[in-house]
Amino acid sequence: MPELPEVETIRRQLAPALEGRRLEHIEVIDPRWSEPAPPEAIADALDGRAIERLGRRGKYLIMSMDDDVHLVMHLRMTGNLLLTDEEPKHTRVRMELDDGQKLLFVDVRRFGTGDVLLGSDALAEYFASRLGVEPLSPDFTAQALRAQARGRKQPVKAFLLNQERVAGVGNIYADEALFRAKIHPLRPVGTLRRAQIEALRDAVVESLHAGIDAKGASIDDYRHVDGARGSFQERFLVHLRAGKPCPRCGATIQKTRAAGRGTYVCPRCQRRPRR
Ligand SMILES: [Zn+2]
């Protein structure tokens, strides 16, 4: 599933093509994309509007239009946004721009979504109920992380994957951040010492920046807006590297399970918590 760096890569690639353009028509081909709003309601709200800004919050893309109208999109498992004339199979939404370009939401598994929100208050409310702190914002401090973690017995990896705690971190970047911070994924988050919380905060930010620098990871369906692949999968420190040497100490990286997900750790750098 695309995580924050993958969505941010798409945002950076799409913004120059969209900002300042007019959306002539949006056709929701698969009604499930905008449920419960019917496709006609989406077109009524957006057709003819000027696209002012393409933003991001966590793993959500936000197309902000004139009159304070916003289209919020989530790629979920297999969604992609492609700027192309050729329509691949599994095209769920077609957006026609005033310069003749077409932006397609393509999604094999059909879990991707689009919601129209009228006004900044509605937008803020939408995210307030879904997302915690934005990890690449100044709000993501060690102090804020410690306040969230305090008293919680939840394993730290499950904590990181919860979008209501830290927005945008998924399986790849949680593994990479915990390795960088030398913390075992099953460690109860409330037992982390102050220095470990600080290391974790820095490691999350560094891992996300590394992912953005490599234009995301294409280990499954994720593609750039022109169909190209990201390259972060070639720079993973531990994720998907079971049996290979730890880049820090040389011990053999192991695959385990945490938060219901395949999880990769260095058994020497990331000590398992004592019972
Ligand atoms: Zn190691």
Boltz pocket constraint, residues with backbone or C-beta under 6 A from the ligand:
constraints:
  - pocket:
      binder: B
      contacts: [[A, 246], [A, 247], [A, 248], [A, 249], [A, 250], [A, 251], [A, 266], [A, 267], [A, 268], [A, 269], [A, 270]]
      max_distance: 6.0
